[in-house]
């Protein structure tokens, strides 16, 4: 008697931190996994199938989606343009989609959000209206975003940024991935929008200190003004409307910080990793 084959899962954003962790964890669990790539594929573990496709070109996704049961969707653009066609393409093949959204998306929001969350809000609506089984993961700030400090840490031993006292429950990409794996491979999170967080609020100044501990040398936090930060972001190529959303939103978190919960542990059975653990895991990126 022929044994049924285990469903295959397609991971978009597979070359990024979160998508890469989803690929690794699915593979380690023995789940057949495909990694969507646009260009040359990195060295995935043996048994992971790299498939070419581009979310900007839904017509390119057919081969990648053939025979797929579920999709982990990371949307790499700052608007929802083209997302409807991508979700339609997914719906022709898969039965389930797990979307990496944001804690900034309010439940059933009636008023438009800020630029940084508008596309997440629209993607969630499209996913929920698709007829697919769905889950929308809503993580707080990514610990991995502090990799943006890596070059100045290596070259100057300091981080220039605003809001030294801004505290956030930054979440490790491995914890986002662990929740995603549960959503992709079990029915426990069907139709859910879990808010997932790191285990504690950590100030930006403390984040820099913990990175210093991880790499074995002290680092400085040099506080700059919000205006200086905005100008530096624009000079680095960030769209003005995004900068004008991010900077005030971060300032608002001083008085109204993001919540901290134990959803990662409730869903996965393992407590969320601390920022100290994240820094240790990524020490080589800062050396």
HUHU-V626426 format. One line per field, one symbol per residue. burial: + if it has 16 or more other ideal C-beta (glycine too) atoms within 10 Angstrom, else -. A space follows every 10 residues. Layout:
burial = ???
This chain:
burial = ------++++ ++++++++++ +++++++--- +++++++--- +--+---+-+ +-+++--+-- +--++--+++ +++++----+ --+--++-++ +-++-+++++ +++++----- --+-++++++ +++++++--- -+++++++++ ++++-+--++ -++-----+- ++++-+++++ ++++++++++ +++++---+- --+++++++- ++++++++++ ++-++---+- +-------++ --+------- --+++++--+ --+----+-+ +-++--++-- -++++++++- -+--++-
